Amino acid sequence: MKSTLIGAAALLAAFPLAAQVATTTTLSLSDPSPVVAETVTLRAQVSAVPPVPPQVMADPTGIVRFMAGPLILGTVQIDVNGMAQLTAQIPTPGNYVFVAVYSGDVNYAGSTSPGVSAVVTLGFSSVSQVQTAPPRPVAGQSVVLAVQVLPFPPLTLTPRGLVTFFDNGNQLGSALLDGAGIAQITVTFLPGTHYISASYGGDANFSGSGSPVLQLVVQNSFTITSLGANPSNAGVGQTVTFTAAVSATGSGGIGLPSGSVTFMDGSVMLGTGTLGTAALNGTSATFSTSTLAAGTHVITAVYSGDANFASSTSGPVVVTVRAAPSVSLVFSEGAGGLVLTSAVSGSGTAAPTGTVQFNDVTASKTLATGTLAGGSANAILNPAPAGHTVQAVYSGDSNYPAGTSSPLALIVVTSGFSAAFSAFAPDEFATIFGASLAATTGSASQVPPPTTLGGLTVTITDASGANHAAPLLYVSASQVNFIVPGDTPTGAATLTLGGAGFAATLGSAKVSIMAANVSPALAPVGQVIRVHSNGVEESPVVTANFDAGSQTWTPVPIPFGASSTDTLYLVLYGTGFRHAHGPTACSANGQALTVQYSGAQGAFPGLDQINALVPMSLQSAGQVQLSCSVDGQTSNAMTLVFQ
């Protein structure tokens, strides 16, 4: 077989190729104003440009490439209808020209759509109103501010980025959005009205936005005021201290409460309206008063509040004030010493109980303590601190507070020769000891002695009320020597200091005494007279010498002498003997002396004299104690020394 080669030219001449059919491509966008990250649908329609040759039997095929400027968004195969569709997201904002480029096939020529211009913007976001926790905060309390940033449809992405919170334009703080689009910060506020807002700064997909303004009213921090009273059971005049403590409630509060606390007595303010106002020291205020009247008081404390803390009122505290008792103090002369008597009485139905302490104010010591019985307590002082100021202090009990008597200057009346407390006899030489007795010092220079000396008088009032003026021998601030008036009857009596010369300012000028027929007292010194058998009498010799340094009497030894025929006589001096109904008896160490005379001395007012024969049995007796008795009363003892 002979092959025949056909050339390309011959083939083309025999079967000429048809020219490609022209096409047009159109483009449309599902959203003419897309936003970043929004899903946008691009639709391209490829159409043949007539006429289409009859030998071209097929529809256009191939691909369409979608572009946003130089950015290729994707490539899609056209369908049988010449349509290609692409869903895509634009990653960045900007001005874009979108085109669809048809690639063409063997029958159809490629074509490019006209450009579709669109501005791609950031997505819109919304910021919720600021939420607070707690919703009604107080000053100084920690408050959580929170907002949520949400996308506007159709976007579903969660916004990211920073949210800044403001109070009336003043920045409070910033926080990043979390996975749920929530940002929160924790702050504290001063009291007052605050205008809270939040500003979202945006991110790569969303533009910034702001929240509505929240008007937030922050109250002062709440406080609690507590009150205590010490003591809560007091006596009239006793100081009661009230302490109020102010504290913030919950977690609120900026610093510590300041200001003042007013203490109230019930609904009625004491004094000028308040029991007292005290500045807070730390978190407490105290107020003390000693002016509460007797009765029950319901006290409250009212805190005033300050710029950060609210006012508050405490619960009531009941304070019971007991009525003050009446405490008196008097003294009187008794056989055993100076008797102090304190009477305590109260206004209540119950009688006061407890003890009374007798204090020497001058010496700052307690003299004695007595228990109340029948409303009074007694103490006997021997020796008594003449001239000292004393005071009775009542201990108090469950019904009555403690109380104190007025101060009282002690006046002690004794025999002129003995500190023993006894009755006083008419014409007896006596002494008053005290303080501030006479304004001047003076001695009587006449016989009989005057009843007024240096402006001072001493009067003895007997049981019938009759007054008897006492002759005065000596007056000074601390001592008065006087003679008991000779017409003073026996029994209870009152001695009264008076006159323009009486200088005492504390206590009473009266002393209760007892008057009796006799009140024997011996002087510490006497005389010894030796009489010889021929009747010759030696000069008297004193039995003791006075030591000015020690203020004591020192016995002088009494010799009996060489002759057994000599007689010794004791001349004793004293007072309170002369009005005796019976004889005077003297003894020394149990040995009787023969009393030859007992009566008034005669030369000196108030002075009595006793002449006694000394028995030989006292020779070489050494130191002895001698005393004399009359009408059943025994004198003080004097010391003698016999050789």
Backbone torsions as a table, in degrees:
resi	resn	phi	psi	omega
1	MET	NA	139.6	-177.9
2	LYS	-98.3	118.3	-179.6
3	SER	-81.5	149.6	-180.0
4	THR	-122.4	120.1	178.3
5	LEU	-85.9	131.1	178.5
6	ILE	-110.0	126.6	-179.6
7	GLY	-78.9	164.5	-178.6
8	ALA	-62.3	-36.4	-178.6
9	ALA	-66.8	-40.6	-179.5
10	ALA	-65.9	-36.7	-178.4
11	LEU	-67.2	-43.8	-179.9
12	LEU	-64.5	-32.5	179.3
13	ALA	-70.3	-34.8	-177.7
14	ALA	-76.7	-39.0	-179.5
15	PHE	-128.8	86.7	-177.2
16	PRO	-68.0	139.4	178.6
17	LEU	-75.4	143.2	177.0
18	ALA	-82.9	143.7	177.3
19	ALA	-71.8	147.1	178.8
20	GLN	-63.5	142.0	-178.4
21	VAL	-81.3	132.9	178.4
22	ALA	-68.3	148.6	-179.8
23	THR	-128.8	162.2	170.8
24	THR	-125.9	144.9	178.4
25	THR	-124.5	129.9	176.6
26	THR	-115.6	153.6	-176.3
27	LEU	-133.2	138.5	175.1
28	SER	-135.8	151.9	178.6
29	LEU	-113.0	142.3	179.1
30	SER	-69.9	-26.5	179.0
31	ASP	-132.8	111.1	-177.7
32	PRO	-68.6	-15.0	179.6
33	SER	-128.6	71.9	-175.2
34	PRO	-73.9	159.5	175.6
35	VAL	-118.1	160.5	-178.8
36	VAL	-58.6	135.8	177.3
37	ALA	73.1	-0.5	175.3
38	GLU	-76.2	142.3	176.6
39	THR	-77.5	118.4	-178.0
40	VAL	-117.9	135.9	178.0
41	THR	-100.8	123.5	177.0
42	LEU	-105.8	128.4	-178.9
43	ARG	-119.3	126.5	178.0
44	ALA	-116.2	134.5	177.5
45	GLN	-117.5	119.4	178.4
46	VAL	-101.2	126.5	-178.4
47	SER	-130.7	144.6	177.0
48	ALA	-77.7	146.7	178.4
49	VAL	-94.5	114.3	-178.8
50	PRO	-62.3	159.2	-1.2
51	PRO	-84.2	153.2	177.1
52	VAL	-101.6	122.5	-177.9
53	PRO	-55.3	149.7	-176.8
54	PRO	-65.2	-28.3	-177.7
55	GLN	-74.4	-12.4	177.0
56	VAL	-89.0	101.1	-173.5
57	MET	-95.8	-18.7	-173.5
58	ALA	-94.2	157.5	173.6
59	ASP	-83.9	164.1	-179.8
60	PRO	-60.6	142.2	174.2
61	THR	-128.7	178.0	178.2
62	GLY	118.1	-160.1	-174.8
63	ILE	-125.4	158.5	174.6
64	VAL	-121.8	129.0	177.8
65	ARG	-103.5	121.8	-179.0
66	PHE	-95.5	133.4	-175.6
67	MET	-134.3	146.3	172.4
68	ALA	-119.0	95.4	-170.7
69	GLY	62.6	-134.0	179.7
70	PRO	-79.7	-4.1	-174.9
71	LEU	-86.7	121.2	176.4
72	ILE	-82.9	118.9	-179.8
73	LEU	-84.7	-29.7	-179.9
74	GLY	163.8	167.3	179.9
75	THR	-125.2	133.7	-175.0
76	VAL	-134.4	138.5	175.5
77	GLN	-73.8	133.2	178.9
78	ILE	-76.0	150.7	-179.8
79	ASP	-88.1	-174.1	-175.5
80	VAL	-65.3	-17.5	179.3
81	ASN	-95.5	6.6	178.5
82	GLY	78.6	19.6	-177.4
83	MET	-110.2	141.6	173.8
84	ALA	-130.9	137.9	-176.4
85	GLN	-133.2	134.9	-179.0
86	LEU	-133.0	130.7	173.8
87	THR	-103.6	126.0	-174.1
88	ALA	-148.6	165.8	174.5
89	GLN	-116.0	140.7	178.9
90	ILE	-91.4	120.4	-171.0
91	PRO	-76.3	-25.3	-176.1
92	THR	-136.5	151.0	178.4
93	PRO	-74.8	162.0	177.5
94	GLY	153.4	-178.8	175.6
95	ASN	-93.7	120.5	-175.0
96	TYR	-121.8	147.9	168.5
97	VAL	-114.0	114.2	-178.2
98	PHE	-92.9	134.2	176.6
99	VAL	-137.2	156.2	174.3
100	ALA	-119.8	126.9	-176.1
101	VAL	-112.8	112.6	178.0
102	TYR	-86.2	132.2	-174.3
103	SER	-78.6	-21.0	-175.8
104	GLY	82.8	172.3	174.1
105	ASP	-144.7	-159.8	-175.7
106	VAL	-69.3	-23.0	-176.2
107	ASN	-105.2	-25.4	-172.2
108	TYR	-122.7	138.8	-179.7
109	ALA	-81.9	151.3	177.5
110	GLY	-70.9	161.5	179.1
111	SER	-155.5	158.5	179.5
112	THR	-122.0	134.6	-178.8
113	SER	-69.9	159.6	169.6
114	PRO	-63.5	146.4	-180.0
115	GLY	-69.0	139.2	175.2
116	VAL	-109.3	112.8	-177.9
117	SER	-83.9	139.0	177.8
118	ALA	-153.4	145.6	176.4
119	VAL	-100.0	118.0	178.9
120	VAL	-92.1	119.8	-176.9
121	THR	-111.1	166.5	173.4
122	LEU	-69.6	153.1	179.5
123	GLY	-69.9	153.7	178.8
124	PHE	-89.1	144.4	178.5
125	SER	-127.4	160.7	175.2
126	SER	-128.2	138.4	179.2
127	VAL	-108.7	127.2	-179.7
128	SER	-69.0	165.2	173.3
129	GLN	-66.1	145.7	-178.9
130	VAL	-63.3	131.8	174.7
131	GLN	-102.7	142.3	179.9
132	THR	-117.8	145.0	174.6
133	ALA	-137.0	114.5	2.8
134	PRO	-73.9	161.4	-175.7
135	PRO	-70.9	-26.1	179.2
136	ARG	-124.5	78.7	-174.8
137	PRO	-75.7	163.4	173.5
138	VAL	-115.2	164.1	-176.9
139	ALA	-57.6	134.4	177.3
140	GLY	83.4	-8.7	180.0
141	GLN	-79.9	143.4	177.1
142	SER	-69.9	126.8	-176.7
143	VAL	-123.9	130.1	176.4
144	VAL	-93.4	122.9	173.9
145	LEU	-102.9	130.1	-176.3
146	ALA	-140.8	143.1	172.7
147	VAL	-137.2	160.3	173.5
148	GLN	-123.5	132.8	178.8
149	VAL	-104.4	124.0	-177.0
150	LEU	-119.8	150.1	177.5
151	PRO	-80.8	152.4	171.0
152	PHE	-82.3	140.1	174.8
153	PRO	-56.8	149.9	8.2
154	PRO	-89.1	3.2	-177.5
155	LEU	-65.8	143.7	178.0
156	THR	-122.3	-0.2	179.1
157	LEU	-65.8	152.0	175.7
158	THR	-88.3	122.6	179.0
159	PRO	-61.1	148.6	175.5
160	ARG	-122.6	169.6	174.2
161	GLY	119.0	-162.2	-169.1
162	LEU	-108.7	138.1	174.1
163	VAL	-116.8	132.2	178.8
164	THR	-113.9	134.3	-178.6
165	PHE	-102.6	144.4	-176.9
166	PHE	-132.0	148.6	171.7
167	ASP	-119.8	102.4	-179.1
168	ASN	53.5	41.6	177.7
169	GLY	89.9	-10.6	179.3
170	ASN	-95.1	125.9	-174.6
171	GLN	-66.2	133.6	177.8
172	LEU	-100.4	-33.4	-176.5
173	GLY	160.8	171.2	-177.8
174	SER	-133.7	156.8	177.5
175	ALA	-153.2	148.4	176.7
176	LEU	-79.5	147.0	174.6
177	LEU	-69.1	139.8	176.4
178	ASP	-89.3	-169.9	-176.5
179	GLY	-64.1	-18.6	178.3
180	ALA	-99.1	7.7	179.8
181	GLY	77.0	24.1	-177.7
182	ILE	-110.1	137.6	174.1
183	ALA	-128.1	142.1	179.8
184	GLN	-149.3	151.6	174.7
185	ILE	-136.2	164.1	177.6
186	THR	-118.2	128.5	-176.6
187	VAL	-138.5	172.9	169.5
188	THR	-126.7	156.0	-176.9
189	PHE	-127.5	150.6	165.8
190	LEU	-78.4	158.5	179.0
191	PRO	-65.8	150.2	-180.0
192	GLY	133.1	-171.7	-179.8
193	THR	-97.2	129.2	-177.8
194	HIS	-122.0	143.0	-180.0
195	TYR	-113.3	103.1	-169.9
196	ILE	-101.3	133.9	176.5
197	SER	-144.3	165.9	178.7
198	ALA	-133.8	141.9	-179.5
199	SER	-122.8	123.6	177.4
200	TYR	-93.2	128.3	-175.3
201	GLY	-83.4	-6.7	-178.9
202	GLY	85.1	172.7	175.6
203	ASP	-146.0	-159.3	-176.9
204	ALA	-65.9	-22.7	-176.1
205	ASN	-109.6	-19.9	-172.2
206	PHE	-128.3	143.5	174.1
207	SER	-82.7	162.4	-179.8
208	GLY	-70.5	161.4	178.6
209	SER	-158.6	166.2	-178.2
210	GLY	-127.1	156.8	-179.0
211	SER	-87.5	164.2	167.6
212	PRO	-64.8	159.4	180.0
213	VAL	-84.7	130.7	176.3
214	LEU	-100.5	125.4	174.2
215	GLN	-89.5	113.3	-175.2
216	LEU	-115.6	120.9	178.1
217	VAL	-98.2	119.2	-180.0
218	VAL	-104.3	119.8	180.0
219	GLN	-82.1	161.9	169.8
220	ASN	-60.6	150.6	178.7
221	SER	-63.7	136.3	179.1
222	PHE	-72.4	147.4	-179.3
223	THR	-127.3	160.5	171.8
224	ILE	-123.7	130.2	178.0
225	THR	-112.3	124.5	175.8
226	SER	-112.1	155.2	-173.1
227	LEU	-136.3	138.1	173.3
228	GLY	-132.6	153.3	179.2
229	ALA	-129.0	135.9	179.4
230	ASN	-138.8	114.1	-4.9
231	PRO	-83.8	163.7	176.8
232	SER	-92.0	-8.6	175.1
233	ASN	-127.2	103.7	-171.7
234	ALA	-128.5	168.2	175.6
235	GLY	-101.8	160.3	177.4
236	VAL	-57.3	131.4	-179.1
237	GLY	87.4	-10.7	179.3
238	GLN	-80.1	141.9	-179.6
239	THR	-75.6	127.7	175.6
240	VAL	-114.3	128.3	-179.6
241	THR	-106.8	125.0	177.5
242	PHE	-103.4	133.4	178.4
243	THR	-124.5	122.0	177.6
244	ALA	-110.1	130.5	177.1
245	ALA	-111.7	129.6	-178.4
246	VAL	-114.6	127.7	179.9
247	SER	-137.7	150.6	177.5
248	ALA	-78.8	145.5	177.9
249	THR	-92.5	152.4	178.2
250	GLY	63.7	-148.2	-176.8
251	SER	-100.7	7.5	-176.7
252	GLY	-80.2	176.4	175.1
253	GLY	113.3	129.6	174.3
254	ILE	-109.8	108.4	-176.2
255	GLY	73.0	-147.4	-178.8
256	LEU	-113.3	150.4	176.7
257	PRO	-59.2	144.0	176.4
258	SER	-130.1	175.4	-179.8
259	GLY	114.1	-146.0	-174.2
260	SER	-135.8	162.2	176.3
261	VAL	-123.3	129.2	178.1
262	THR	-104.3	128.6	-178.4
263	PHE	-98.2	126.1	-174.1
264	MET	-115.3	144.8	173.9
265	ASP	-106.0	95.4	-175.3
266	GLY	63.3	-143.3	178.6
267	SER	-89.2	-6.0	-179.4
268	VAL	-105.7	125.0	178.3
269	MET	-76.4	135.1	179.3
270	LEU	-75.6	156.2	178.1
271	GLY	62.2	-120.3	-178.8
272	THR	-95.1	19.7	176.0
273	GLY	129.7	-19.0	179.6
274	THR	-138.4	149.1	171.8
275	LEU	-66.9	-29.6	177.3
276	GLY	161.9	150.2	177.1
277	THR	-119.4	128.3	-178.2
278	ALA	-126.5	137.6	176.4
279	ALA	-68.8	142.3	178.1
280	LEU	-65.7	133.2	174.4
281	ASN	-115.2	101.7	-169.6
282	GLY	73.9	-111.9	178.0
283	THR	-123.4	21.4	-179.6
284	SER	-139.6	155.8	176.9
285	ALA	-135.8	141.8	179.7
286	THR	-124.4	151.9	175.9
287	PHE	-147.9	135.0	-179.1
288	SER	-120.6	143.0	178.1
289	THR	-147.3	149.0	175.2
290	SER	-122.8	19.8	-174.0
291	THR	-108.6	9.4	179.6
292	LEU	-67.1	133.1	179.2
293	ALA	-77.0	162.3	178.6
294	ALA	-62.2	140.5	179.9
295	GLY	132.0	-167.6	-179.0
296	THR	-101.5	131.4	-179.1
297	HIS	-121.6	130.8	176.8
298	VAL	-103.7	107.2	-172.1
299	ILE	-103.8	136.9	171.4
300	THR	-129.5	158.2	178.0
301	ALA	-118.1	129.5	-178.0
302	VAL	-115.1	114.2	176.9
303	TYR	-82.7	131.8	-173.2
304	SER	-74.1	-23.3	-172.4
305	GLY	82.9	167.5	175.9
306	ASP	-146.3	-162.0	-175.5
307	ALA	-64.5	-24.4	-176.0
308	ASN	-114.2	-19.5	-173.4
309	PHE	-122.2	139.1	-179.3
310	ALA	-79.4	156.7	177.6
311	SER	-71.4	159.9	177.2
312	SER	-158.3	158.6	-179.0
313	THR	-123.6	136.1	-179.2
314	SER	-74.3	167.6	168.4
315	GLY	-71.8	162.6	-177.6
316	PRO	-74.4	145.8	173.2
317	VAL	-122.0	126.5	-177.5
318	VAL	-92.2	126.2	176.8
319	VAL	-117.6	123.9	178.3
320	THR	-100.5	124.3	179.4
321	VAL	-109.7	117.0	-178.9
322	ARG	-83.6	143.3	-179.7
323	ALA	-64.0	141.7	-179.1
324	ALA	-73.3	136.9	175.8
325	PRO	-80.0	164.2	173.5
326	SER	-96.2	123.7	-178.3
327	VAL	-119.8	120.2	178.8
328	SER	-118.7	161.8	179.5
329	LEU	-143.5	127.3	174.6
330	VAL	-134.1	165.9	175.0
331	PHE	-135.8	156.9	179.5
332	SER	-150.2	160.9	177.6
333	GLU	-83.0	136.4	175.6
334	GLY	-135.7	167.2	-178.5
335	ALA	-62.3	-32.1	-177.2
336	GLY	-91.9	-8.1	-178.9
337	GLY	149.5	-165.0	178.3
338	LEU	-81.8	124.2	-175.7
339	VAL	-98.4	119.9	173.0
340	LEU	-95.8	131.1	179.8
341	THR	-128.2	123.5	177.2
342	SER	-114.8	124.9	176.2
343	ALA	-103.7	131.6	-179.4
344	VAL	-123.0	123.0	179.4
345	SER	-134.0	153.7	-179.1
346	GLY	-133.1	166.8	-178.4
347	SER	-87.1	-10.1	-179.0
348	GLY	-80.9	178.6	-179.8
349	THR	-75.8	-27.9	-179.7
350	ALA	-87.9	142.6	176.8
351	ALA	-78.7	143.8	177.8
352	PRO	-61.1	143.1	174.7
353	THR	-125.9	171.6	178.3
354	GLY	119.3	-151.6	-175.8
355	THR	-126.6	162.6	175.1
356	VAL	-125.0	127.7	178.4
357	GLN	-101.6	127.0	179.4
358	PHE	-98.5	113.9	-173.7
359	ASN	-110.6	138.8	171.9
360	ASP	-89.3	101.1	-177.2
361	VAL	-66.0	-37.0	-178.0
362	THR	-64.1	-43.7	-177.2
363	ALA	-94.9	-1.0	179.5
364	SER	54.6	51.9	178.1
365	LYS	-149.6	162.4	178.1
366	THR	-91.3	128.1	-179.2
367	LEU	-85.4	-40.3	-177.6
368	ALA	-168.2	164.1	176.3
369	THR	-132.2	130.7	179.8
370	GLY	-123.1	151.6	178.1
371	THR	-96.4	134.8	-179.7
372	LEU	-64.1	133.3	173.9
373	ALA	-143.1	117.8	-177.5
374	GLY	66.1	25.7	176.4
375	GLY	88.6	5.6	179.6
376	SER	-144.6	159.5	176.4
377	ALA	-135.9	146.5	-176.2
378	ASN	-125.0	157.1	172.2
379	ALA	-147.6	139.3	179.3
380	ILE	-108.9	126.4	-178.7
381	LEU	-110.9	123.2	176.0
382	ASN	-154.9	103.8	6.8
383	PRO	-77.7	161.9	179.5
384	ALA	-103.1	140.4	180.0
385	PRO	-77.5	77.5	-177.5
386	ALA	-57.3	136.4	179.4
387	GLY	86.5	-13.7	178.9
388	HIS	-79.2	153.3	175.3
389	THR	-91.1	127.1	179.8
390	VAL	-118.7	162.8	-177.5
391	GLN	-150.6	143.8	176.3
392	ALA	-100.7	130.0	-179.0
393	VAL	-118.9	113.7	179.3
394	TYR	-83.1	136.3	-174.3
395	SER	-73.1	-25.8	-174.0
396	GLY	86.5	163.0	175.0
397	ASP	-147.1	-164.6	-176.2
398	SER	-68.9	-17.7	-178.6
399	ASN	-104.7	-23.5	-175.1
400	TYR	-133.5	142.2	176.1
401	PRO	-77.2	172.0	175.1
402	ALA	-64.5	152.3	179.6
403	GLY	-146.2	162.5	-176.7
404	THR	-133.9	138.5	176.7
405	SER	-77.5	169.3	171.2
406	SER	-69.4	149.5	178.1
407	PRO	-66.0	147.4	-175.9
408	LEU	-136.6	126.3	177.5
409	ALA	-84.3	125.9	-177.6
410	LEU	-75.6	133.6	173.5
411	ILE	-118.6	121.1	-176.6
412	VAL	-111.6	129.4	178.7
413	VAL	-112.5	122.5	179.5
414	THR	-131.7	167.6	170.8
415	SER	-61.8	153.0	-179.4
416	GLY	-65.0	-20.1	-177.1
417	PHE	-118.4	2.9	-177.4
418	SER	-147.2	138.1	176.9
419	ALA	-84.5	-1.2	179.8
420	ALA	-67.6	144.6	179.6
421	PHE	-89.9	123.0	-178.4
422	SER	-154.7	-176.7	175.4
423	ALA	-74.5	165.4	-178.4
424	PHE	-116.9	135.7	-177.2
425	ALA	-100.7	152.1	175.1
426	PRO	-56.2	144.6	-179.4
427	ASP	64.3	15.9	178.0
428	GLU	-82.3	143.3	173.9
429	PHE	-82.4	120.4	-175.5
430	ALA	-131.9	164.2	-177.3
431	THR	-133.9	139.7	174.3
432	ILE	-109.2	126.5	175.1
433	PHE	-111.7	141.3	179.1
434	GLY	-175.9	-154.6	177.8
435	ALA	-135.1	140.4	179.6
436	SER	54.6	44.4	-179.0
437	LEU	-76.5	-52.0	-178.4
438	ALA	-121.0	144.9	-179.1
439	ALA	-73.6	-24.1	-179.8
440	THR	-133.0	169.9	176.2
441	THR	-109.3	132.8	-179.5
442	GLY	-159.1	156.7	178.2
443	SER	-124.9	145.6	178.8
444	ALA	-70.7	139.0	-179.2
445	SER	-119.8	15.9	-176.9
446	GLN	-138.1	158.5	175.9
447	VAL	-127.1	126.9	-3.2
448	PRO	-69.3	157.3	-178.7
449	PRO	-64.5	152.5	-179.7
450	PRO	-74.6	159.8	175.8
451	THR	-93.1	-3.4	172.5
452	THR	-131.8	125.3	-178.3
453	LEU	-138.9	121.7	-177.2
454	GLY	61.8	27.8	-179.6
455	GLY	81.4	-0.6	-177.3
456	LEU	-98.8	144.1	174.7
457	THR	-128.7	150.8	173.4
458	VAL	-126.4	122.1	-177.6
459	THR	-122.0	135.4	174.9
460	ILE	-110.1	122.2	179.7
461	THR	-104.6	120.5	-177.2
462	ASP	-82.0	-177.5	-175.1
463	ALA	-64.4	-24.4	180.0
464	SER	-83.4	-6.6	-178.1
465	GLY	95.3	-2.0	-180.0
466	ALA	-75.5	139.8	-179.3
467	ASN	-98.3	141.6	179.6
468	HIS	-130.5	117.7	-178.3
469	ALA	-78.4	131.3	-177.1
470	ALA	-94.1	132.8	172.8
471	PRO	-66.6	140.1	-175.6
472	LEU	-109.7	133.0	179.2
473	LEU	-101.4	-35.6	-175.3
474	TYR	-157.0	140.3	176.9
475	VAL	-135.7	143.0	174.1
476	SER	-157.7	-177.6	-179.0
477	ALA	-66.1	-32.1	-174.1
478	SER	-112.5	-8.2	-175.4
479	GLN	-150.9	139.2	174.1
480	VAL	-133.1	123.8	175.4
481	ASN	-102.2	130.4	-176.6
482	PHE	-144.9	170.1	176.1
483	ILE	-110.6	129.6	175.5
484	VAL	-65.1	127.4	-177.4
485	PRO	-53.8	137.7	-175.8
486	GLY	-65.9	-19.9	-178.4
487	ASP	-97.3	14.9	-179.6
488	THR	-73.4	121.5	178.6
489	PRO	-76.4	162.1	178.6
490	THR	-72.1	157.6	178.7
491	GLY	117.6	-174.1	-179.1
492	ALA	-66.2	143.5	-179.4
493	ALA	-151.1	165.7	178.9
494	THR	-125.1	128.9	176.1
495	LEU	-97.6	129.5	-177.0
496	THR	-124.8	127.4	172.4
497	LEU	-91.3	136.8	-178.6
498	GLY	-160.2	-161.8	-179.1
499	GLY	88.8	168.2	-178.5
500	ALA	-65.2	-19.3	-178.2
501	GLY	-88.8	-3.9	179.9
502	PHE	-74.4	123.5	-169.8
503	ALA	-109.1	-5.3	-174.9
504	ALA	-64.8	142.6	179.5
505	THR	-117.7	-16.8	-178.2
506	LEU	-110.0	130.6	170.6
507	GLY	80.9	-161.7	-171.8
508	SER	-94.0	154.5	173.8
509	ALA	-99.5	13.6	-176.5
510	LYS	-116.7	144.4	176.5
511	VAL	-134.3	130.3	176.9
512	SER	-81.8	129.2	-179.8
513	ILE	-133.2	173.6	173.6
514	MET	-120.2	138.5	177.6
515	ALA	-108.6	138.1	179.7
516	ALA	-140.3	169.1	179.6
517	ASN	-63.8	-40.8	-178.9
518	VAL	-131.3	153.4	173.4
519	SER	-154.0	74.9	-169.1
520	PRO	-66.6	133.9	176.2
521	ALA	-146.7	135.0	-178.9
522	LEU	-102.7	142.6	172.7
523	ALA	-72.9	153.6	-177.8
524	PRO	-73.4	-4.8	-177.3
525	VAL	-137.9	141.3	175.2
526	GLY	-135.2	-159.0	179.7
527	GLN	-132.7	151.3	174.5
528	VAL	-116.1	130.4	178.1
529	ILE	-121.4	123.2	177.7
530	ARG	-97.0	129.8	178.6
531	VAL	-119.6	122.3	179.8
532	HIS	-78.1	167.4	-176.7
533	SER	-65.3	-23.1	178.6
534	ASN	-85.3	4.5	177.5
535	GLY	90.2	-2.0	179.7
536	VAL	-74.6	131.5	-177.1
537	GLU	-107.1	126.3	177.4
538	GLU	-79.9	163.6	178.4
539	SER	-65.2	143.3	179.4
540	PRO	-61.0	144.9	176.6
541	VAL	-121.7	134.1	-179.6
542	VAL	-71.1	152.2	-178.6
543	THR	-91.0	-9.7	-179.1
544	ALA	-157.9	153.2	175.2
545	ASN	-114.1	145.7	-178.7
546	PHE	-90.7	127.2	177.3
547	ASP	-96.5	106.9	-176.6
548	ALA	-65.4	-29.3	-178.9
549	GLY	-67.6	-46.3	-178.4
550	SER	-95.0	-5.8	-178.7
551	GLN	57.4	41.0	179.1
552	THR	-132.7	163.2	177.1
553	TRP	-99.9	131.4	179.4
554	THR	-109.8	121.7	-177.3
555	PRO	-61.0	144.1	174.7
556	VAL	-103.7	123.3	-178.7
557	PRO	-55.3	137.9	-178.5
558	ILE	-105.7	111.5	178.9
559	PRO	-82.6	141.3	175.1
560	PHE	-80.4	-23.9	-179.7
561	GLY	92.8	169.3	-175.4
562	ALA	-79.8	-28.6	-174.9
563	SER	-89.4	128.7	178.7
564	SER	-78.0	-6.8	179.8
565	THR	-90.5	-8.4	178.0
566	ASP	-71.8	151.5	178.3
567	THR	-118.1	133.8	177.4
568	LEU	-104.6	133.5	175.8
569	TYR	-119.3	138.3	172.4
570	LEU	-100.4	128.1	172.3
571	VAL	-105.5	107.3	-178.1
572	LEU	-101.6	146.7	178.0
573	TYR	-120.3	145.6	-180.0
574	GLY	-167.9	-158.1	179.3
575	THR	-156.1	159.3	178.5
576	GLY	83.4	11.5	-178.6
577	PHE	-97.5	-30.8	-159.2
578	ARG	-66.0	-23.6	-177.0
579	HIS	-99.8	22.6	-179.2
580	ALA	-67.2	147.6	175.3
581	HIS	-86.3	-25.0	-178.0
582	GLY	-119.6	-179.1	-178.1
583	PRO	-73.9	162.2	176.6
584	THR	-96.0	135.0	178.3
585	ALA	-122.6	133.2	178.7
586	CYS	-123.1	148.2	178.3
587	SER	-147.3	153.3	177.4
588	ALA	-131.2	117.9	-177.0
589	ASN	50.8	40.8	176.7
590	GLY	84.2	-3.9	-179.4
591	GLN	-101.2	125.5	-175.3
592	ALA	-75.9	143.0	173.2
593	LEU	-106.3	145.9	179.2
594	THR	-84.2	113.8	-179.0
595	VAL	-85.6	120.9	-179.3
596	GLN	-99.8	-21.0	177.9
597	TYR	-153.8	141.2	173.4
598	SER	-149.3	115.7	-179.4
599	GLY	174.3	-165.1	-176.5
600	ALA	-64.8	140.2	178.8
601	GLN	-71.7	-35.0	172.5
602	GLY	100.4	-42.1	-175.1
603	ALA	-87.5	-31.1	-176.1
604	PHE	-116.1	129.3	-179.0
605	PRO	-59.9	134.5	176.1
606	GLY	80.9	-7.0	-175.7
607	LEU	-93.8	129.1	175.8
608	ASP	-106.6	157.4	-178.4
609	GLN	-132.2	141.0	176.2
610	ILE	-127.5	125.4	175.2
611	ASN	-106.5	123.6	-176.5
612	ALA	-134.3	143.3	177.8
613	LEU	-85.6	128.6	-178.2
614	VAL	-86.8	123.7	179.8
615	PRO	-73.0	150.9	178.7
616	MET	-63.0	-19.9	-178.7
617	SER	-65.1	-16.7	179.2
618	LEU	-88.3	-3.2	178.0
619	GLN	-61.0	133.6	-178.5
620	SER	61.9	21.6	179.9
621	ALA	-74.4	-15.4	-177.4
622	GLY	73.4	-146.0	-176.8
623	GLN	-76.8	131.3	179.4
624	VAL	-133.7	161.8	175.6
625	GLN	-111.4	124.6	-177.0
626	LEU	-115.0	135.3	175.2
627	SER	-142.9	161.5	-178.9
628	CYS	-128.4	145.6	-178.9
629	SER	-123.9	147.8	177.8
630	VAL	-153.2	133.7	180.0
631	ASP	49.9	38.1	177.0
632	GLY	82.6	0.7	179.5
633	GLN	-108.4	133.5	-178.2
634	THR	-108.5	138.1	-178.5
635	SER	-77.6	175.7	168.9
636	ASN	-67.5	163.5	-179.0
637	ALA	-95.5	143.8	172.7
638	MET	-115.4	151.5	-175.9
639	THR	-98.8	130.6	176.2
640	LEU	-128.9	154.2	176.4
641	VAL	-126.0	119.9	178.8
642	PHE	-107.5	132.0	177.1
643	GLN	-93.0	NA	NA
